[in-house]
Amino acid sequence: MTNRQIVSHEEWTEARRRLLQREKEFTRLRDELAAARRDLPWEPVEQDYVFESPDGPESLSNLFGAADQLIIYHFMFDPEWEEGCVACSFTADHFDPIRIHIEQRNAAFAVVSRAPLDKLQAYRERMGWEFNWLSARDNSFNFDYQVSFPADRDDLDPLEYNYAERNPFEGGEAPGLSVFYKDESGRIFHTYSTYARGLEDFLGTYRFLDVLPNGRDEGGLPWTMAWLQRHDQYGADLVSIEGIE
């Protein structure tokens, strides 16, 4: 048992009330930040990118469907990889249950990666996902939105990720999420993007772990997400040991 302060119910309730005041302050601040995001200026998207989809070429404009708003998750999957990024796979596990709710609010949702379509489809089938996943292998979309970086770049050249220069940048792929709006004339605007820890807001699992006594319990790990595996790989070591027996 960890070294925790043990108190009476009355003392616990008073401590919880004090924490509740801080939680309410955080909620109000979160509402203010959400409003500030909505108030950001927009920038025009100068090209209608064309992606590979299971139904053939599909433009950025078409991804909106009948909606005015579009959320795109930038999933790390380099064309040379055989599997998608572990952390992005963790994030993607949250997508399917919420898509139907997002679509009720005049918004569409899609996932984009640079890997070829056949790899994306095979990996999606393996993981049991159903969301719309497209390949940006033949366009500059991921590079333009700063989640992919040229393999032949000079290591001394600073690269921008999460609105700051990174030098050197580890790896040629990075995660992110971008939001777009299409007006009545069909013109598309980029309204928001977030990267790195900004993506934690979309991870419901972390919201649950954060209320546990041990929290995320990542302090003693080599890096924060070292515990993470693809959902079909948890217990794989145990399975292999049992197979030997």
Disulfide bonds with the S-S distance in Angstrom:
none
